């Protein structure tokens, strides 16, 4: 990776893991020292992260990790529900192709839950849903969905880290989605995808 890419991934992963909490202020110098590069590529990384809505730049000062408002949280989950129900409807004809990838990610979620690894759990959760969206066959929507999930990871990180019970409930819901895809009806699967997103959204709004 280029120096800019390295800085970008460093800051993004720190935000996703909760190491950089929302409302935290960071500077180019701090990141440059942590990564071992000059400030110029860090500045480029900051611009990318600002474009993705993760940080707000303050010229000659640094950047703030943007906290999510209740309105943004609601809008993120509403947009996610629209995309995922559309994708569930589209992928039904290709459900046999989706099952292996979904089962693999569900196993990864279970392993992360048992290990208490919230970061790995979040990554597998995201990958589970990406299998469905990617197989729906619209690359433009898939790219927008990826950006949407980036922001959601920041919003729900505290909830996921708050305890094993929520990870267990999430695993159970994902297991039901897989069951419906394998042996349920299309209508039930599409509805369950919407209900699952609504459940996650309600938890995030209530945090």
Secondary structure, DSSP 8 states (H G I E B T S, - for coil): --HHHHHHHHHHHHHHHTSS-TT-EE-HHHHHHHHTS-HHHHHHHHHHHHHTTSEEEETTTEEEE----HHHHHHHHHHHHHHHHHHHHHHGGGHHHHHHHHHHHHHHHHHHHHHT-HHHHHHHHHHHHHHHHHHTT-HHHHHHHHHHHHHHHHHHHHHHHT-HHHHHHHHHHHHHHHHHHHHS-HHHHHHHHHHHHHHHHHHHHT-
